[in-house]
């Protein structure tokens, strides 16, 4: 399912925390990718459809440096095939002892218009990647080549990344808290609900900063807050 521009724009303006709550209300508990953080602070959320790469444990005779001469090598092929606007998500088995990729490959993704890159392992050249104009999330820096421990084996198949299930085409959203996975068929309604939730959360924040108690306000169990929220929305045009 193609992600429409309106939904993409809405998701850029909401937090993974708000999205996690919206998903939890629908029974989804494991959509947040564990133990990954952005290599640089983000001004707005990363959003795009998942394009996946799966690594398996490397076998030494199959992972010599010469394998990179093969144009069909899955890691290299994935970098060249990940669609513009998508997020490349790598299943590195939560093992950051060897890099999932380095700055040259991530630069190539940036130039090709990819929306971001996520691994539950590590990146080499982390400082350089952090300076690129593409959101990148990993567990920690890792200098050794991926061939040391990882064998790239599958492209655009269902994977697990940081204990979260990721299916090709799922919607990936990343912010300064981390990365969450929205099932593709729910993206539009989750984006709409999260936008409404964010408006109310911003209203609550202003009220709390002004000294109001959270009781009856968050969540709204005191209906006297409803006209105040309506007035706030009109004033803020939200």
KOLGUDO-279325 format. One record per residue (C-alpha): residue number from 1; residue in three letters; z, y, x. Coordinates in steps of 0.02 Angstrom, whole numbers, plus 50000, padded with zeros to 5 digits. Last residue first. Layout:
! KOLGUDO-279325
n=NUM	res=ala	w=Z	v=Y	u=X
...
This chain:
! KOLGUDO-279325
n=238	res=unk	w=50754	v=51162	u=49724
n=237	res=unk	w=50713	v=51345	u=49702
n=236	res=unk	w=50873	v=51396	u=49793
n=235	res=unk	w=50931	v=51509	u=49650
n=234	res=unk	w=50871	v=51388	u=49517
n=233	res=unk	w=50952	v=51242	u=49606
n=232	res=unk	w=51117	v=51336	u=49625
n=231	res=unk	w=51119	v=51379	u=49438
n=230	res=unk	w=51092	v=51196	u=49393
n=229	res=unk	w=51228	v=51144	u=49516
n=228	res=unk	w=51350	v=51266	u=49439
n=227	res=unk	w=51300	v=51208	u=49265
n=226	res=unk	w=51341	v=51027	u=49317
n=225	res=unk	w=51505	v=51062	u=49407
n=224	res=unk	w=51600	v=51077	u=49242
n=223	res=unk	w=51550	v=50896	u=49214
n=222	res=unk	w=51690	v=50835	u=49326
n=221	res=unk	w=51639	v=50660	u=49383
n=220	res=unk	w=51510	v=50724	u=49507
n=219	res=unk	w=51527	v=50607	u=49655
n=218	res=unk	w=51571	v=50707	u=49755
n=217	res=unk	w=51623	v=50851	u=49642
n=216	res=unk	w=51763	v=50779	u=49535
n=215	res=unk	w=51872	v=50767	u=49689
n=214	res=unk	w=51777	v=50840	u=49837
n=213	res=unk	w=51892	v=50991	u=49834
n=212	res=unk	w=51815	v=51164	u=49840
n=211	res=unk	w=51848	v=51275	u=49992
n=210	res=unk	w=51685	v=51368	u=50017
n=209	res=unk	w=51626	v=51241	u=50145
n=208	res=unk	w=51656	v=51110	u=50010
n=207	res=unk	w=51545	v=51206	u=49888
n=206	res=unk	w=51407	v=51229	u=50016
n=205	res=unk	w=51411	v=51045	u=50063
n=204	res=unk	w=51408	v=50994	u=49880
n=203	res=unk	w=51250	v=51095	u=49849
n=202	res=unk	w=51168	v=51016	u=50002
n=201	res=unk	w=51219	v=50844	u=49939
n=200	res=unk	w=51145	v=50884	u=49768
n=199	res=unk	w=50977	v=50932	u=49842
n=198	res=unk	w=50981	v=50780	u=49956
n=197	res=unk	w=51010	v=50664	u=49809
n=196	res=unk	w=50859	v=50735	u=49719
n=195	res=unk	w=50750	v=50710	u=49873
n=194	res=unk	w=50823	v=50536	u=49896
n=193	res=unk	w=50774	v=50492	u=49717
n=192	res=unk	w=50594	v=50548	u=49741
n=191	res=unk	w=50575	v=50463	u=49910
n=190	res=unk	w=50652	v=50302	u=49843
n=189	res=unk	w=50533	v=50304	u=49694
n=188	res=unk	w=50379	v=50326	u=49803
n=187	res=unk	w=50431	v=50203	u=49940
n=186	res=unk	w=50484	v=50059	u=49828
n=185	res=unk	w=50326	v=49952	u=49842
n=184	res=unk	w=50323	v=49973	u=50031
n=183	res=unk	w=50499	v=49906	u=50062
n=182	res=unk	w=50592	v=50048	u=50149
n=181	res=unk	w=50647	v=50016	u=50329
n=180	res=unk	w=50778	v=50127	u=50411
n=179	res=unk	w=50786	v=50200	u=50587
n=178	res=unk	w=50924	v=50291	u=50681
n=177	res=unk	w=51053	v=50429	u=50657
n=176	res=unk	w=50943	v=50566	u=50734
n=175	res=unk	w=50803	v=50524	u=50614
n=174	res=unk	w=50686	v=50379	u=50581
n=173	res=unk	w=50593	v=50324	u=50425
n=172	res=unk	w=50483	v=50169	u=50421
n=171	res=unk	w=50386	v=50125	u=50264
n=170	res=unk	w=50340	v=49942	u=50249
n=169	res=unk	w=50155	v=49914	u=50282
n=168	res=unk	w=50179	v=49762	u=50393
n=167	res=unk	w=50345	v=49681	u=50346
n=166	res=unk	w=50506	v=49727	u=50435
n=165	res=unk	w=50668	v=49632	u=50406
n=164	res=unk	w=50817	v=49720	u=50488
n=163	res=unk	w=50925	v=49631	u=50618
n=162	res=unk	w=50877	v=49756	u=50754
n=161	res=unk	w=50694	v=49721	u=50722
n=160	res=unk	w=50650	v=49561	u=50630
n=159	res=unk	w=50465	v=49528	u=50609
n=158	res=unk	w=50331	v=49503	u=50477
n=157	res=unk	w=50159	v=49499	u=50560
n=156	res=unk	w=50056	v=49645	u=50625
n=155	res=unk	w=50023	v=49578	u=50799
n=154	res=unk	w=50093	v=49418	u=50872
n=153	res=unk	w=50133	v=49348	u=51047
n=152	res=unk	w=50192	v=49478	u=51171
n=151	res=unk	w=50292	v=49378	u=51297
n=150	res=unk	w=50458	v=49455	u=51345
n=149	res=unk	w=50577	v=49421	u=51490
n=148	res=unk	w=50500	v=49483	u=51653
n=147	res=unk	w=50333	v=49518	u=51570
n=146	res=unk	w=50411	v=49670	u=51486
n=145	res=unk	w=50414	v=49758	u=51654
n=144	res=unk	w=50586	v=49793	u=51725
n=143	res=unk	w=50652	v=49974	u=51710
n=142	res=unk	w=50757	v=49971	u=51551
n=141	res=unk	w=50822	v=50123	u=51460
n=140	res=unk	w=50931	v=50089	u=51307
n=139	res=unk	w=50920	v=50026	u=51128
n=138	res=unk	w=50757	v=50107	u=51079
n=137	res=unk	w=50680	v=50241	u=50969
n=136	res=unk	w=50527	v=50349	u=51003
n=135	res=unk	w=50467	v=50502	u=50908
n=134	res=unk	w=50302	v=50567	u=50979
n=133	res=unk	w=50275	v=50733	u=51069
n=132	res=unk	w=50321	v=50665	u=51239
n=131	res=unk	w=50473	v=50723	u=51338
n=130	res=unk	w=50582	v=50577	u=51286
n=129	res=unk	w=50445	v=50460	u=51345
n=128	res=unk	w=50455	v=50538	u=51519
n=127	res=unk	w=50644	v=50518	u=51526
n=126	res=unk	w=50631	v=50338	u=51465
n=125	res=unk	w=50508	v=50283	u=51597
n=124	res=unk	w=50549	v=50104	u=51544
n=123	res=unk	w=50586	v=50074	u=51361
n=122	res=unk	w=50720	v=49959	u=51290
n=121	res=unk	w=50742	v=49823	u=51160
n=120	res=unk	w=50760	v=49845	u=50971
n=119	res=unk	w=50595	v=49938	u=50981
n=118	res=unk	w=50526	v=50084	u=50882
n=117	res=unk	w=50370	v=50192	u=50902
n=116	res=unk	w=50314	v=50347	u=50809
n=115	res=unk	w=50182	v=50431	u=50701
n=114	res=unk	w=50029	v=50362	u=50792
n=113	res=unk	w=49898	v=50497	u=50819
n=112	res=unk	w=49793	v=50409	u=50952
n=111	res=unk	w=49856	v=50529	u=51086
n=110	res=unk	w=50036	v=50483	u=51044
n=109	res=unk	w=50001	v=50297	u=51051
n=108	res=unk	w=49918	v=50319	u=51221
n=107	res=unk	w=50069	v=50417	u=51282
n=106	res=unk	w=50178	v=50272	u=51224
n=105	res=unk	w=50073	v=50153	u=51328
n=104	res=unk	w=50083	v=50264	u=51482
n=103	res=unk	w=50269	v=50300	u=51459
n=102	res=unk	w=50326	v=50120	u=51460
n=101	res=unk	w=50336	v=49970	u=51344
n=100	res=unk	w=50457	v=49836	u=51281
n=99	res=unk	w=50555	v=49852	u=51443
n=98	res=unk	w=50659	v=49709	u=51511
n=97	res=unk	w=50848	v=49687	u=51493
n=96	res=unk	w=50839	v=49773	u=51325
n=95	res=unk	w=50853	v=49613	u=51221
n=94	res=unk	w=50873	v=49641	u=51034
n=93	res=unk	w=50741	v=49505	u=51008
n=92	res=unk	w=50604	v=49624	u=51065
n=91	res=unk	w=50531	v=49643	u=50890
n=90	res=unk	w=50424	v=49798	u=50907
n=89	res=unk	w=50386	v=49927	u=50773
n=88	res=unk	w=50233	v=50040	u=50790
n=87	res=unk	w=50244	v=50178	u=50662
n=86	res=unk	w=50084	v=50221	u=50568
n=85	res=unk	w=50002	v=50392	u=50551
n=84	res=unk	w=49854	v=50343	u=50658
n=83	res=unk	w=49830	v=50154	u=50650
n=82	res=unk	w=49902	v=50035	u=50782
n=81	res=unk	w=49746	v=49952	u=50853
n=80	res=unk	w=49742	v=50014	u=51034
n=79	res=unk	w=49929	v=49994	u=51064
n=78	res=unk	w=49926	v=49825	u=50976
n=77	res=unk	w=49785	v=49764	u=51090
n=76	res=unk	w=49883	v=49810	u=51246
n=75	res=unk	w=50036	v=49715	u=51185
n=74	res=unk	w=49934	v=49569	u=51118
n=73	res=unk	w=49829	v=49543	u=51276
n=72	res=unk	w=49651	v=49544	u=51208
n=71	res=unk	w=49586	v=49658	u=51346
n=70	res=unk	w=49645	v=49529	u=51474
n=69	res=unk	w=49681	v=49617	u=51638
n=68	res=unk	w=49862	v=49633	u=51581
n=67	res=unk	w=49881	v=49445	u=51603
n=66	res=unk	w=49862	v=49469	u=51792
n=65	res=unk	w=50042	v=49529	u=51805
n=64	res=unk	w=50104	v=49351	u=51778
n=63	res=unk	w=50169	v=49305	u=51607
n=62	res=unk	w=50104	v=49133	u=51561
n=61	res=unk	w=50176	v=49036	u=51709
n=60	res=unk	w=50345	v=49119	u=51687
n=59	res=unk	w=50372	v=49081	u=51504
n=58	res=unk	w=50429	v=49239	u=51417
n=57	res=unk	w=50545	v=49234	u=51267
n=56	res=unk	w=50452	v=49293	u=51112
n=55	res=unk	w=50386	v=49467	u=51073
n=54	res=unk	w=50322	v=49523	u=50904
n=53	res=unk	w=50219	v=49681	u=50875
n=52	res=unk	w=50218	v=49768	u=50707
n=51	res=unk	w=50127	v=49908	u=50617
n=50	res=unk	w=50250	v=49986	u=50495
n=49	res=unk	w=50192	v=50129	u=50384
n=48	res=unk	w=50246	v=50302	u=50436
n=47	res=unk	w=50385	v=50431	u=50438
n=46	res=unk	w=50483	v=50511	u=50581
n=45	res=unk	w=50613	v=50630	u=50511
n=44	res=unk	w=50621	v=50813	u=50556
n=43	res=unk	w=50689	v=50914	u=50703
n=42	res=unk	w=50716	v=50756	u=50807
n=41	res=unk	w=50833	v=50744	u=50956
n=40	res=unk	w=50760	v=50649	u=51105
n=39	res=unk	w=50753	v=50465	u=51153
n=38	res=unk	w=50795	v=50420	u=50974
n=37	res=unk	w=50928	v=50288	u=50942
n=36	res=unk	w=50925	v=50100	u=50911
n=35	res=unk	w=51077	v=49988	u=50887
n=34	res=unk	w=51040	v=49913	u=50716
n=33	res=unk	w=50884	v=49942	u=50613
n=32	res=unk	w=50943	v=49993	u=50440
n=31	res=unk	w=50867	v=49886	u=50301
n=30	res=unk	w=51009	v=49760	u=50291
n=29	res=unk	w=51101	v=49802	u=50129
n=28	res=unk	w=50967	v=49814	u=49993
n=27	res=unk	w=51043	v=49790	u=49819
n=26	res=unk	w=50953	v=49930	u=49727
n=25	res=unk	w=51099	v=50051	u=49744
n=24	res=unk	w=51102	v=50004	u=49928
n=23	res=unk	w=50924	v=50067	u=49946
n=22	res=unk	w=50970	v=50240	u=49880
n=21	res=unk	w=51124	v=50240	u=49992
n=20	res=unk	w=51022	v=50194	u=50145
n=19	res=unk	w=50896	v=50330	u=50102
n=18	res=unk	w=51034	v=50460	u=50100
n=17	res=unk	w=51096	v=50402	u=50270
n=16	res=unk	w=50918	v=50393	u=50338
n=15	res=unk	w=50908	v=50578	u=50300
n=14	res=unk	w=50783	v=50669	u=50190
n=13	res=unk	w=50651	v=50800	u=50233
n=12	res=unk	w=50518	v=50690	u=50315
n=11	res=unk	w=50533	v=50571	u=50167
n=10	res=unk	w=50471	v=50704	u=50048
n=9	res=unk	w=50317	v=50741	u=50153
n=8	res=unk	w=50270	v=50557	u=50165
n=7	res=unk	w=50292	v=50538	u=49977
n=6	res=unk	w=50176	v=50684	u=49944
n=5	res=unk	w=50051	v=50621	u=50073
n=4	res=unk	w=50029	v=50450	u=49995
n=3	res=unk	w=50082	v=50295	u=50090
n=2	res=unk	w=49946	v=50165	u=50077
n=1	res=unk	w=50000	v=50000	u=50000
